[in-house]
């Protein structure tokens, strides 16, 4: 089998496994709801971020613009900034949902299979990345299957959350970037830039990782005229695809919002007086803080602003309060960063509101990924190849951004870290199987040499 055929088969098999696990779990979980629940009942089924995504998509379909639509009967739901501009959400996923709901109505009919497919493709690309990095098909299959079984990705595929799309674009961008680093062809540069733009437009937290990829290329790649032209193409294509949304925000509202206005809110949620009072040995859990809310309100009261843009102005005020806290209390900020770091590497957050079965699933997945992934990563660091070094850099940047800003209680921000460590874990499992097989072959050969028939043949 040629290398292209081998990679194609790997990609197809892992895509089918990832799709099957997500689709099967969704069918088992929602059963008759998949057909019965439609329209307003479908909208009312969700809460928190999932409902916000659906309400923004509904507003887009209704011609109201990019706002959180106001729907009667949802007053008890946890929805932010109803009736206001949804600048705290990156736009791609909302437009994706709007397109699907326009075709199928508000139902599971299209969005659930589409998200299951995104999850399947994600697994295929994880397999290709692992194959490219370690040149071991067994390692690639291990990594792809572990991506297919990720509890967060399997669970979120049947709900209106953007995890599967976001992490699909992450691994697809990384694989295309691999191809560009290897060939420095302009076609791969354009593909990398396009995928990176879509990735960032799904969630602005992709920006630090994309910048890390670019810096890695500048430091390690063969630098010549062809390199600089194609590198420029990546940046120009990415900026060119993101720019229309940024320009729209500035022209329509007179504010600079390149993708979304959420960084300040996230920074303040993770760094404030309330969470800082807890012990260094207490698992990190972001929570509302009355003192912080008062400070933000005082800043907002000092300026007249449009209620429609409350998300933007709140985010600016939150950023000011958070930065003041960090500057005035550097030791407390360091303690919070340390707490987030060690909380990230737990199987699950002990303070999170999760059922025993959920915790068991997270713990089982952690046991499969973390020990093998970390050990294998350090083994590989003794003689790192270019691709291995890039994955290690992305792991470090991913970990650093979560430690510096915020982690969610269900550790869904850690999915990217899990996928990358899964590549190393796949290599570790593959290497262990090869050693076991080699020892078995050696033992069988030794036994055959000592058998009576072999001894007689020798005589």
C-alpha positions in Angstrom: 0.0 0.0 0.0 1.4 3.4 -1.0 1.8 6.1 1.6 -1.1 8.1 0.0 -3.4 5.1 0.1 -2.4 4.3 3.6 -3.1 7.9 4.8 -6.4 7.9 2.9 -7.6 4.7 4.5 -6.5 5.9 7.9 -8.4 9.1 7.5 -11.6 7.4 6.3 -11.6 4.7 9.0 -11.0 7.3 11.8 -13.6 9.6 10.4 -16.2 6.8 10.4 -15.3 5.9 14.0 -15.5 9.4 15.2 -18.8 10.1 13.4 -20.3 6.8 14.6 -19.5 7.4 18.3 -21.0 10.9 18.2 -24.0 9.9 16.2 -24.7 6.8 18.3 -24.4 8.6 21.6 -26.7 11.4 20.4 -29.3 8.9 19.2 -29.1 7.0 22.5 -29.4 10.2 24.6 -32.2 12.0 22.8 -34.0 9.1 21.0 -37.5 10.3 20.1 -36.5 14.0 20.6 -34.5 13.8 17.4 -37.7 13.6 15.4 -40.3 15.0 17.7 -38.7 18.2 19.1 -38.8 21.1 16.6 -39.5 24.8 16.4 -40.0 26.7 19.6 -39.8 23.4 21.6 -36.3 22.8 20.2 -35.2 26.3 21.1 -36.5 26.0 24.6 -34.7 22.7 25.1 -31.3 24.4 25.5 -29.7 26.7 28.1 -26.5 28.7 28.7 -24.1 29.0 25.7 -26.1 26.4 23.6 -29.3 28.5 23.8 -27.3 31.7 23.1 -26.0 30.2 19.9 -29.5 29.2 18.8 -31.0 32.6 19.7 -28.3 34.4 17.7 -28.9 32.2 14.7 -32.7 32.8 15.1 -32.1 36.6 15.1 -29.9 36.3 11.9 -32.7 34.3 10.2 -35.3 36.9 11.3 -33.3 39.8 9.8 -32.7 41.4 13.2 -28.9 41.3 12.9 -26.3 39.7 15.1 -28.2 40.0 18.4 -29.4 37.6 21.1 -33.0 37.3 20.1 -35.7 37.8 22.6 -38.1 34.8 22.7 -41.1 34.7 25.2 -41.1 31.9 27.7 -37.4 31.7 28.2 -37.2 34.1 31.1 -35.9 31.4 33.5 -33.0 30.4 31.2 -29.4 31.5 31.7 -29.0 33.8 28.7 -26.8 36.9 28.6 -27.6 40.3 27.0 -31.0 39.4 25.4 -31.9 41.9 22.7 -28.4 43.3 22.6 -25.6 42.9 20.0 -23.8 39.6 20.5 -20.3 40.9 20.1 -19.1 38.6 22.9 -19.6 35.6 20.5 -17.3 34.9 17.5 -19.5 34.7 14.4 -18.7 31.6 12.4 -20.7 29.1 14.4 -23.7 31.3 14.6 -23.8 31.8 10.9 -23.3 28.0 10.4 -26.3 27.3 12.6 -28.4 29.9 10.9 -27.6 28.3 7.5 -28.6 24.8 8.7 -31.7 26.0 10.5 -32.8 27.9 7.4 -32.8 24.6 5.5 -34.2 22.3 8.2 -36.1 24.5 10.6 -35.1 24.5 14.3 -34.6 20.8 14.7 -31.9 18.1 15.0 -32.4 17.1 11.4 -29.2 18.7 9.9 -27.2 20.3 12.7 -26.7 17.0 14.6 -25.4 14.9 11.7 -23.3 17.8 10.6 -21.7 18.2 14.0 -21.1 14.4 14.2 -19.4 14.6 10.8 -17.2 17.5 12.0 -16.2 15.3 15.0 -15.4 12.4 12.6 -13.3 14.6 10.4 -11.5 15.9 13.5 -10.5 12.3 14.3 -9.3 11.8 10.8 -7.0 14.8 10.9 -5.6 13.8 14.3 -4.7 10.5 12.8 -3.0 12.3 9.8 -1.0 14.6 12.2 0.2 11.6 14.2 1.1 9.7 11.1 3.0 12.7 9.8 4.8 13.2 13.1 5.8 9.7 14.0 5.4 7.7 10.8 3.6 4.9 12.6 0.1 3.9 11.4 -0.6 2.1 14.7 0.2 5.3 16.6 -2.1 7.3 14.3 -5.0 4.8 14.8 -4.5 5.0 18.6 -4.5 8.8 18.6 -7.5 9.0 16.3 -9.6 6.6 18.3 -8.8 8.5 21.5 -9.9 11.7 19.8 -13.1 9.9 18.7 -13.8 8.9 22.4 -13.2 12.3 24.0 -16.1 12.8 26.5 -16.6 16.5 25.7 -16.6 16.1 22.0 -18.9 13.1 22.0 -21.3 14.8 24.4 -21.3 18.2 22.6 -21.9 16.9 19.1 -25.6 16.4 19.6 -26.0 19.9 21.2 -25.6 23.4 19.8 -22.0 23.9 21.0 -19.1 24.7 18.8 -16.5 22.4 20.2 -16.4 19.9 17.3 -16.2 22.6 14.7 -13.6 24.6 16.6 -11.3 21.7 17.2 -11.8 20.3 13.7 -10.5 23.6 12.3 -7.6 23.5 14.8 -6.3 20.1 13.7 -7.1 20.8 10.0 -5.1 24.0 10.2 -2.2 22.2 12.0 -2.1 19.5 9.3 -2.2 22.0 6.4 0.6 23.9 8.2 2.6 20.7 8.4 2.1 20.3 4.6 3.2 23.9 4.0 6.3 23.6 6.2 7.3 20.5 4.3 6.8 21.8 0.8 6.6 25.6 1.2 4.1 25.5 -1.7 1.8 28.5 -2.2 -1.3 26.3 -2.5 -0.7 24.9 1.0 0.0 28.4 2.3 -3.4 29.6 1.0 -5.2 26.6 2.5 -3.5 27.2 5.9 -4.5 30.8 5.9 -8.1 30.0 5.0 -8.4 27.3 7.7 -6.7 29.5 10.3 -9.2 32.4 9.6 -12.2 30.1 10.0 -10.7 28.7 13.2 -10.2 32.2 14.6 -13.7 33.2 13.5 -15.1 30.3 15.5 -13.4 31.2 18.7 -10.9 34.0 19.2 -8.8 31.9 21.6 -7.2 30.4 18.5 -5.2 33.5 17.9 -2.3 32.7 20.4 -1.9 29.2 18.9 -1.9 30.5 15.3 0.7 33.1 16.3 2.8 30.3 17.8 2.7 28.3 14.6 3.9 31.3 12.6 6.7 32.1 15.0 7.7 28.4 15.0 8.0 28.5 11.2 10.1 31.7 11.2 12.5 30.2 13.7 12.8 26.6 12.3 11.9 26.6 8.6 14.2 27.0 5.6 14.2 30.7 5.1 14.4 31.8 1.5 12.4 34.0 -0.9 9.8 31.3 -1.4 9.4 30.9 2.3 8.7 34.5 2.9 6.3 34.8 0.0 4.2 31.8 1.1 4.4 32.9 4.8 3.1 36.3 3.8 0.3 34.6 1.9 -0.8 32.7 5.0 -1.0 35.9 7.0 -2.7 37.9 4.2 -5.3 35.3 3.5 -6.1 34.9 7.2 -6.4 38.6 7.7 -8.4 39.0 4.5 -11.0 36.6 5.6 -11.3 38.0 9.1 -11.3 41.6 8.0 -14.9 41.9 6.7 -16.3 41.0 10.1 -13.9 43.5 11.8 -14.8 46.2 9.3 -18.5 45.5 9.8 -18.2 46.0 13.5 -16.3 49.3 13.1 -18.5 50.8 10.4 -21.7 49.8 12.1 -20.8 50.6 15.7 -17.6 52.7 15.6 -15.8 50.2 17.9 -12.8 48.0 17.1 -13.8 44.3 17.6 -11.6 42.1 15.3 -13.5 38.9 16.2 -15.3 39.0 19.6 -15.2 41.2 22.7 -14.9 38.6 25.5 -11.2 38.6 26.6 -11.7 41.2 29.4 -14.7 39.3 30.8 -12.9 36.0 30.8 -9.8 37.6 32.4 -11.9 39.1 35.2 -13.9 35.9 35.8 -10.7 34.1 36.5 -8.8 36.9 38.3 -10.6 38.7 41.1 -10.7 39.2 44.8 -13.2 36.4 45.4 -11.3 33.5 43.7 -8.0 34.9 45.1 -9.1 34.4 48.7 -9.1 30.6 48.3 -6.1 28.4 49.2 -3.4 27.5 46.8 -4.5 23.8 47.4 -8.1 24.5 46.4 -9.0 23.5 42.8 -9.7 26.5 40.7 -13.4 27.4 40.0 -14.4 30.7 38.6 -17.4 32.3 40.3 -19.3 35.5 40.4 -17.9 38.2 42.7 -20.0 41.0 44.2 -17.0 43.3 44.7 -15.9 42.8 41.1 -19.3 43.5 39.7 -19.5 46.7 41.8 -16.2 47.9 40.3 -17.3 47.2 36.8 -20.6 48.9 37.4 -18.9 52.0 38.7 -16.8 52.2 35.6 -19.8 51.8 33.3 -21.7 54.5 35.2 -18.9 57.0 34.4 -19.6 56.8 30.7 -22.7 57.0 28.6 -22.9 54.1 26.2 -25.4 52.4 24.0 -27.3 49.5 25.7 -27.2 47.7 22.4 -23.4 47.5 22.7 -23.4 46.5 26.4 -21.3 43.4 25.7 -18.5 45.5 24.3 -18.5 48.2 27.0 -18.8 45.6 29.8 -15.9 43.7 28.3 -13.8 46.9 28.2 -14.7 47.7 31.8 -14.0 44.2 32.9 -10.6 44.3 31.3 -9.7 47.5 33.2 -10.7 46.0 36.5 -8.9 42.7 35.8 -5.7 44.4 34.8 -5.8 46.6 37.9 -6.2 43.5 40.1 -3.3 41.8 38.4 -1.0 44.8 38.6 -2.0 45.6 42.3 -1.8 41.9 43.4 0.9 40.1 41.4 1.4 37.5 44.1 -2.4 36.7 44.1 -2.4 36.5 40.3 0.6 34.1 40.4 -1.2 31.9 43.0 -4.3 31.8 40.8 -2.2 30.8 37.7 -0.6 28.0 39.7 -4.0 26.8 40.9 -5.3 26.8 37.3 -2.3 24.9 36.1 -2.6 22.0 38.5 -6.4 22.0 38.2 -6.0 21.6 34.4 -4.0 18.3 34.8 -6.6 16.7 37.1 -8.9 14.1 35.5 -11.9 16.4 36.3 -12.5 19.4 38.5 -13.7 18.1 41.9 -15.8 21.3 42.4 -17.6 21.0 39.1 -21.3 20.1 39.1 -20.9 16.7 37.4 -22.6 13.4 37.9 -20.6 10.3 39.0 -20.9 8.8 35.5 -19.5 11.9 33.9 -16.6 12.0 36.3 -15.9 8.3 35.6 -15.8 9.0 31.9 -13.4 11.9 32.4 -11.2 9.8 34.7 -11.0 6.9 32.3 -10.1 9.2 29.5 -7.5 10.9 31.6 -5.9 7.6 32.4 -5.7 6.7 28.8 -4.2 10.0 27.7 -2.3 11.9 30.3 0.3 9.5 31.8 1.2 7.9 28.4 1.1 11.3 26.6 3.3 13.1 29.1 5.9 10.3 29.4 6.0 9.9 25.6 6.4 13.6 25.0 9.5 13.8 27.3 11.0 10.7 25.6 10.5 12.4 22.2 12.0 15.6 23.4 15.4 13.9 23.7 15.6 13.9 19.9 12.8 16.1 18.7 11.9 16.4 15.0 10.3 19.5 13.6 6.7 18.2 13.8 7.3 16.9 17.4 8.7 20.3 18.5 5.7 22.1 17.0 3.2 20.0 18.9 5.2 20.5 22.2 5.1 24.3 21.5 1.3 24.2 21.0 0.9 22.2 24.2 2.9 24.8 26.1 1.0 27.7 24.6 -2.3 26.1 25.2 -1.4 25.4 28.8 0.0 28.9 29.3 -3.1 30.7 28.0 -5.4 28.7 30.3 -3.2 29.2 33.3 -3.0 32.9 32.6 -6.7 33.6 31.9 -9.3 31.1 32.8 -10.4 27.4 32.7 -14.0 26.3 32.6 -15.3 24.1 35.3 -15.9 21.1 33.0 -12.3 21.6 31.5 -13.7 21.9 28.0 -11.0 24.4 27.2 -8.5 21.5 27.7 -9.7 19.5 24.7 -7.0 20.9 22.5 -4.4 19.8 25.1 -5.9 16.4 25.2 -5.8 16.0 21.4 -2.2 16.9 21.2 -1.1 14.7 24.1 -3.2 12.0 22.5 -0.7 12.1 19.5 2.2 11.4 21.9 0.1 8.8 23.8 -0.6 7.0 20.5 3.1 6.8 19.8 3.8 5.5 23.3 1.2 2.8 23.0 2.5 1.9 19.5 6.1 1.7 20.7 5.0 -0.5 23.7 3.2 -2.9 21.4 6.2 -3.2 19.1 8.4 -4.0 22.1 6.0 -6.7 23.3 5.8 -8.2 19.8 9.6 -8.1 19.5 10.1 -9.9 22.8 7.5 -12.5 21.8 9.2 -13.1 18.5 12.5 -13.4 20.3 11.1 -15.9 22.9 9.4 -18.0 20.2 12.7 -18.1 18.2 14.6 -19.1 21.3 12.1 -21.9 22.1 12.2 -23.2 18.6 16.0 -23.4 18.7 15.7 -25.5 21.9 13.0 -27.8 20.6 13.9 -31.6 20.1 13.3 -31.3 16.3 15.8 -28.4 16.1 18.3 -30.3 18.1 18.0 -33.4 15.9 18.4 -31.2 12.8 21.5 -29.7 14.3 22.9 -33.2 14.9 
